[in-house]
Amino acid sequence: MTTAQITDNPLVHELYELPGPVVTAYLNSPFAGPGVDDTDLRIRALLDDARGFGAAPDALTALGSVLGTVRPGAPPAAAFVGADGQVRMFSLPGAQVEDQVHCAAVPHVLPLLAWRQRHPAYALVMLDRTGAELVVRPAGAGQPILATVDGPDDEIERNAPGGWSQPRYQNRAEDSWQHNAGRAAEAVADAVAASGAELLIVGGDVRAEQYFLDKLPAGVRSGVAIKTISGGRSPDGSEQHREAVVEALVQEHVNDESRRFLERVQDRSGPGGLGVLGPAPTIHALARAQVQVLLLAEPEQEPDTPQPEPTTAWFGPQPTDISEHRSGVLVPDGEPDHGPLREVLARSAVLTDADIRILPEGWVDGPARGVGALCRFTVASASG
């Protein structure tokens, strides 16, 4: 199964073109209920923090202007501002993010990428013997696309007259159900391909569901995760809870994918393997453009234990200019920059077209020191 990359949005790549220091601000949803709207006070606090971090004057002006457009009722927002005032803005529907601001040589993208990871593209199809209702949710919690699929056949009843003719009527009804399921399968296959959905949720009439799965193209069955949901296409009370159930299935799928990548990294780690664990080996792999998937998690650290690895990394203008040491990055016409370790790792991963998987807080048995990677090739195969 191929999972859509959370780093494939061109706007994410453009963030690394902003001149530093880059100011990054995340603003949670403005309060939309009754009472005092504190949005302006919260924005002012973010600007004060950014000023204290040494943000450039043009960046502060631009940040205040763009955050001022976020009003009560709007979803959370992420703003990235270069030292020259260039702005990149993202709306984050459904994000769980606190107000925060950062000012560094590299943008603070991990909360944005974590939000994108939690909102993959998926399709929901509710079936009965006449057709289906289809909902396609684009990646990033985009507006859903709704469609009704009507099958070509309308002879769907099995309560035909008795006697010798009953098997013939039953067979005609079964054929009609299969034809209608085939039409639904065609529509779903087209929708999955167009949206890049990586998850298909199926519900409705049990018999229609089986016919639908039988008719679904093999490429769809093997290329997306398929999960089932209870309830019917027609109103039966289940629709009142369907949104919450679907959301839980989506998050289960996201966690399944994270677990799958983590297991692949751990199983393939070791000399000559495609998995690497720990910051230093991951940095070395990124410097060779080896990384296919970068894994990041909050590292477990015992109280009062010194950090065994650096919390920052150095980088230069090229995607593979990355090192845990300043002397490891050579910039002919200038000096290397440095920034928070995970953000510098993310920069190199994005710019070398690698994917990133961010494990949620509290994840058990994560990668060593919170960093790992699945590589495209080994060093031996690259030189052979």
C-alpha positions as CSV (number, residue, x, y, z in Angstrom):
1,M,0.0,0.0,0.0
2,T,1.3,3.5,-0.9
3,T,0.6,6.2,1.6
4,A,0.4,9.8,0.3
5,Q,3.3,11.9,1.4
6,I,2.5,14.7,3.9
7,T,5.4,16.7,2.5
8,D,4.2,16.8,-1.2
9,N,2.4,20.1,-0.9
10,P,4.4,22.7,-3.0
11,L,3.7,25.3,-0.3
12,V,5.6,23.2,2.3
13,H,8.7,23.3,0.0
14,E,8.3,27.0,-0.5
15,L,8.7,27.6,3.3
16,Y,12.4,26.8,3.0
17,E,12.8,29.6,0.4
18,L,11.8,32.3,3.0
19,P,14.9,34.3,4.0
20,G,15.8,33.8,7.7
21,P,15.4,34.3,10.4
22,V,11.9,32.9,9.8
23,V,9.1,33.7,12.2
24,T,6.5,30.9,12.6
25,A,3.3,31.5,14.5
26,Y,0.4,29.1,15.3
27,L,-2.8,30.6,16.4
28,N,-5.5,28.4,17.8
29,S,-9.1,29.0,16.8
30,P,-10.4,32.4,17.9
31,F,-13.1,32.1,20.6
32,A,-16.5,32.1,18.7
33,G,-18.8,31.9,21.7
34,P,-20.5,34.6,23.8
35,G,-18.3,36.9,25.8
36,V,-15.1,38.9,25.2
37,D,-13.2,38.1,22.0
38,D,-9.5,37.9,23.1
39,T,-8.1,37.3,19.6
40,D,-6.4,40.6,19.4
41,L,-4.8,40.1,22.8
42,R,-3.5,36.7,21.9
43,I,-2.1,38.1,18.6
44,R,-0.4,40.9,20.5
45,A,1.2,38.4,22.9
46,L,2.5,36.4,19.9
47,L,4.0,39.6,18.4
48,D,5.6,40.5,21.7
49,D,7.2,37.1,21.9
50,A,8.4,37.3,18.3
51,R,10.0,40.7,19.0
52,G,11.7,39.2,22.0
53,F,13.2,36.4,19.9
54,G,14.7,39.0,17.5
55,A,12.3,38.9,14.6
56,A,13.0,41.4,11.9
57,P,10.8,44.6,11.7
58,D,9.3,43.7,8.3
59,A,8.5,40.2,9.6
60,L,6.7,41.6,12.6
61,T,4.6,44.0,10.5
62,A,3.7,41.2,8.1
63,L,2.9,38.8,10.9
64,G,0.6,41.2,12.6
65,S,-1.2,42.0,9.4
66,V,-1.8,38.3,8.4
67,L,-2.9,37.2,11.9
68,G,-5.3,40.1,12.0
69,T,-7.3,38.4,9.3
70,V,-8.1,35.4,11.5
71,R,-11.5,36.1,13.1
72,P,-13.8,34.3,15.6
73,G,-15.1,31.1,14.2
74,A,-12.2,30.5,11.9
75,P,-10.0,27.3,12.2
76,P,-6.5,27.5,13.7
77,A,-3.9,29.1,11.5
78,A,-0.2,28.7,10.8
79,A,1.8,31.7,9.5
80,F,5.4,31.6,8.2
81,V,7.1,35.0,7.6
82,G,10.5,35.6,6.2
83,A,12.8,38.4,7.3
84,D,11.7,40.4,4.2
85,G,8.0,40.2,5.1
86,Q,7.1,37.3,2.7
87,V,4.2,35.3,4.1
88,R,2.9,31.8,3.7
89,M,-0.3,31.0,5.5
90,F,-2.1,27.8,6.2
91,S,-5.6,27.1,7.6
92,L,-5.7,24.1,9.9
93,P,-9.3,22.8,10.4
94,G,-9.5,20.5,13.3
95,A,-5.9,21.1,14.5
96,Q,-5.0,20.6,18.1
97,V,-2.4,23.3,18.5
98,E,-1.6,25.9,21.1
99,D,-0.7,29.5,20.5
100,Q,3.0,29.6,19.9
101,V,5.7,31.6,18.0
102,H,9.2,30.7,16.9
103,C,12.0,32.6,15.3
104,A,14.9,30.6,13.8
105,A,16.9,30.0,10.6
106,V,14.5,27.2,9.7
107,P,10.7,27.3,9.8
108,H,8.9,25.4,12.5
109,V,6.9,23.0,10.3
110,L,6.4,20.0,12.5
111,P,3.0,21.0,14.0
112,L,1.8,21.7,10.4
113,L,3.0,18.3,9.2
114,A,1.5,16.5,12.2
115,W,-1.9,18.1,11.4
116,R,-1.6,17.1,7.7
117,Q,-0.7,13.5,8.8
118,R,-3.8,13.3,11.0
119,H,-6.0,14.3,8.0
120,P,-5.3,12.0,5.1
121,A,-7.6,11.8,2.0
122,Y,-10.3,9.1,2.4
123,A,-13.5,7.9,0.9
124,L,-16.7,6.8,2.6
125,V,-19.3,4.8,0.7
126,M,-22.6,3.7,2.1
127,L,-24.2,1.0,-0.1
128,D,-27.6,-0.6,-0.6
129,R,-29.0,-2.8,-3.4
130,T,-29.8,0.2,-5.7
131,G,-26.5,2.1,-5.5
132,A,-24.5,4.1,-3.0
133,E,-23.8,7.4,-1.3
134,L,-20.2,8.5,-1.7
135,V,-18.3,11.1,0.4
136,V,-14.7,11.9,-0.5
137,R,-12.7,14.0,2.0
138,P,-9.5,15.5,0.5
139,A,-6.3,15.5,2.4
140,G,-5.9,18.3,4.9
141,A,-9.5,18.3,6.1
142,G,-10.7,19.9,2.8
143,Q,-14.4,20.3,2.0
144,P,-16.0,16.9,1.4
145,I,-17.2,16.0,-2.1
146,L,-20.6,14.3,-2.1
147,A,-22.0,12.0,-4.9
148,T,-25.0,9.7,-5.4
149,V,-24.3,6.6,-7.4
150,D,-27.4,5.0,-9.0
151,G,-27.1,1.5,-10.4
152,P,-28.2,0.6,-13.9
153,D,-30.7,-2.0,-12.8
154,D,-33.9,-1.5,-10.8
155,E,-35.0,-5.1,-10.4
156,I,-33.8,-5.6,-6.9
157,E,-36.6,-7.5,-5.0
158,R,-36.2,-11.2,-4.3
159,N,-39.9,-11.8,-3.1
160,A,-40.8,-13.1,-6.6
161,P,-43.8,-15.5,-7.2
162,G,-43.4,-19.0,-5.9
163,G,-43.2,-22.2,-8.0
164,W,-40.8,-23.2,-10.7
165,S,-40.2,-19.5,-11.7
166,Q,-38.9,-18.4,-8.3
167,P,-35.2,-19.3,-8.9
168,R,-35.3,-17.3,-12.2
169,Y,-36.6,-14.3,-10.4
170,Q,-34.0,-14.7,-7.6
171,N,-31.2,-14.9,-10.2
172,R,-32.4,-11.8,-11.9
173,A,-32.5,-9.9,-8.6
174,E,-29.0,-11.1,-7.7
175,D,-27.7,-10.0,-11.2
176,S,-29.3,-6.6,-10.6
177,W,-27.6,-6.2,-7.2
178,Q,-24.3,-7.1,-8.7
179,H,-24.6,-4.7,-11.6
180,N,-25.5,-1.9,-9.2
181,A,-22.5,-2.8,-7.0
182,G,-20.3,-2.8,-10.1
183,R,-21.4,0.8,-10.9
184,A,-20.7,1.9,-7.3
185,A,-17.3,0.2,-7.5
186,E,-16.4,2.0,-10.7
187,A,-17.4,5.4,-9.2
188,V,-15.4,4.7,-6.0
189,A,-12.3,3.6,-8.0
190,D,-12.4,6.8,-10.0
191,A,-12.9,8.9,-6.8
192,V,-10.0,7.2,-5.0
193,A,-7.7,7.8,-8.0
194,A,-8.7,11.4,-8.4
195,S,-8.4,12.3,-4.7
196,G,-5.3,10.2,-3.8
197,A,-7.4,8.6,-1.0
198,E,-5.4,6.1,1.1
199,L,-8.4,4.8,3.1
200,L,-11.8,3.5,2.0
201,I,-14.5,3.1,4.6
202,V,-17.4,0.9,3.5
203,G,-20.8,0.4,5.1
204,G,-24.5,-0.3,4.3
205,D,-26.3,-3.5,3.2
206,V,-24.2,-6.5,4.0
207,R,-24.9,-8.3,0.7
208,A,-24.4,-5.2,-1.4
209,E,-21.2,-4.6,0.5
210,Q,-19.9,-8.0,-0.5
211,Y,-20.8,-7.6,-4.1
212,F,-19.1,-4.1,-4.1
213,L,-15.9,-5.5,-2.7
214,D,-15.9,-8.3,-5.2
215,K,-16.3,-5.8,-8.0
216,L,-13.7,-3.3,-6.7
217,P,-10.6,-3.3,-9.0
218,A,-7.7,-5.2,-7.6
219,G,-5.5,-2.1,-7.8
220,V,-7.8,-0.3,-5.3
221,R,-8.1,-3.3,-3.0
222,S,-4.3,-3.6,-2.8
223,G,-3.6,0.1,-2.9
224,V,-5.7,1.5,-0.1
225,A,-6.7,0.4,3.4
226,I,-10.3,-0.8,3.6
227,K,-12.3,-0.6,6.8
228,T,-16.0,-1.3,7.4
229,I,-18.6,0.6,9.3
230,S,-22.0,-0.4,10.6
231,G,-25.3,1.3,9.7
232,G,-27.3,1.6,6.5
233,R,-27.4,4.0,3.6
234,S,-31.0,5.1,4.5
235,P,-31.5,6.9,7.8
236,D,-31.6,4.3,10.6
237,G,-30.1,6.3,13.6
238,S,-26.5,5.3,12.9
239,E,-25.9,8.5,10.9
240,Q,-26.1,10.5,14.2
241,H,-22.8,8.9,15.3
242,R,-21.2,8.2,12.0
243,E,-18.9,11.3,11.9
244,A,-17.3,10.3,15.2
245,V,-16.9,6.7,14.1
246,V,-15.4,7.7,10.8
247,E,-12.9,10.0,12.6
248,A,-11.9,7.2,14.9
249,L,-11.3,4.9,11.9
250,V,-9.2,7.6,10.2
251,Q,-7.0,8.0,13.3
252,E,-6.7,4.2,13.6
253,H,-5.5,4.1,10.0
254,V,-2.9,6.9,10.7
255,N,-1.6,5.1,13.7
256,D,-1.5,1.8,11.7
257,E,0.7,3.5,9.1
258,S,3.0,5.0,11.7
259,R,3.4,1.6,13.4
260,R,4.0,-0.1,10.0
261,F,6.8,2.3,9.1
262,L,8.3,2.1,12.6
263,E,8.4,-1.7,12.4
264,R,10.0,-1.6,9.0
265,V,12.7,0.7,10.3
266,Q,13.4,-1.5,13.3
267,D,13.3,-4.7,11.4
268,R,15.7,-3.5,8.8
269,S,18.2,-1.7,11.1
270,G,21.7,-2.9,11.5
271,P,24.8,-3.1,9.4
272,G,23.9,-2.8,5.7
273,G,20.2,-2.5,6.4
274,L,17.7,0.0,5.1
275,G,16.7,1.2,8.6
276,V,18.7,3.6,10.7
277,L,18.0,4.6,14.3
278,G,19.2,7.7,16.2
279,P,20.0,11.3,15.2
280,A,23.6,10.8,14.0
281,P,22.9,7.9,11.6
282,T,19.8,9.6,10.3
283,I,21.7,12.8,9.6
284,H,24.4,10.9,7.7
285,A,21.6,9.2,5.6
286,L,20.0,12.6,4.9
287,A,23.4,14.0,3.8
288,R,23.5,11.2,1.2
289,A,19.8,11.7,0.1
290,Q,19.2,8.1,1.2
291,V,16.1,8.7,3.3
292,Q,12.7,7.6,2.0
293,V,10.8,8.1,5.3
294,L,11.9,10.1,8.3
295,L,10.5,9.1,11.6
296,L,10.2,11.6,14.4
297,A,8.9,11.2,18.0
298,E,9.4,12.9,21.3
299,P,12.4,11.1,22.8
300,E,12.1,9.4,26.2
301,Q,14.6,10.9,28.7
302,E,15.1,10.1,32.3
303,P,15.0,13.0,34.7
304,D,18.3,14.7,35.3
305,T,20.0,12.6,32.5
306,P,22.1,14.6,30.1
307,Q,20.9,14.7,26.6
308,P,23.0,12.0,24.8
309,E,22.6,13.7,21.4
310,P,22.7,17.4,20.3
311,T,19.4,19.2,20.2
312,T,20.4,21.3,17.2
313,A,21.9,20.5,13.8
314,W,23.7,22.5,11.2
315,F,22.7,23.0,7.6
316,G,23.7,24.8,4.4
317,P,21.9,26.0,1.2
318,Q,21.7,22.5,-0.4
319,P,19.2,19.9,0.8
320,T,22.0,17.5,1.7
321,D,24.1,20.1,3.5
322,I,23.4,18.8,7.0
323,S,25.6,17.7,9.9
324,E,25.5,17.4,13.7
325,H,28.7,19.5,13.8
326,R,29.3,23.0,12.4
327,S,32.5,21.8,10.7
328,G,30.5,19.2,8.8
329,V,28.8,21.8,6.6
330,L,31.0,23.7,4.1
331,V,29.5,26.9,2.6
332,P,32.0,28.4,0.1
333,D,30.6,31.9,0.3
334,G,29.3,32.1,3.8
335,E,28.6,30.4,7.1
336,P,26.3,27.4,7.8
337,D,23.1,28.0,9.8
338,H,21.8,25.9,12.7
339,G,18.4,25.2,14.2
340,P,16.3,22.8,16.3
341,L,17.4,19.2,15.5
342,R,14.0,17.9,14.3
343,E,13.2,21.0,12.2
344,V,16.6,20.7,10.4
345,L,16.0,17.0,9.8
346,A,12.5,17.8,8.4
347,R,14.0,20.5,6.1
348,S,16.4,18.0,4.6
349,A,13.7,15.4,4.3
350,V,11.3,17.7,2.5
351,L,13.9,19.0,0.1
352,T,15.1,15.6,-0.8
353,D,11.5,14.4,-1.4
354,A,11.3,12.1,1.5
355,D,8.2,11.5,3.5
356,I,7.9,12.2,7.3
357,R,6.0,10.3,9.9
358,I,5.5,12.0,13.2
359,L,4.6,9.6,16.1
360,P,2.2,11.0,18.6
361,E,3.2,11.8,22.1
362,G,3.4,8.8,24.5
363,W,4.1,6.4,21.6
364,V,5.6,3.2,23.1
365,D,8.8,1.7,21.6
366,G,9.6,4.6,19.3
367,P,12.9,5.0,17.4
368,A,16.1,5.5,19.4
369,R,16.2,9.0,20.8
370,G,13.1,9.9,18.9
371,V,14.7,9.8,15.4
372,G,14.9,7.1,12.7
373,A,14.6,6.6,9.0
374,L,13.8,4.1,6.3
375,C,16.3,4.4,3.5
376,R,15.9,4.1,-0.3
377,F,19.1,2.3,-0.7
378,T,22.2,1.2,1.3
379,V,25.6,2.7,0.9
380,A,26.9,-0.5,-0.5
381,S,24.3,-0.6,-3.2
382,A,24.8,3.1,-4.0
383,S,28.5,2.5,-4.7
384,G,28.1,-0.8,-6.5
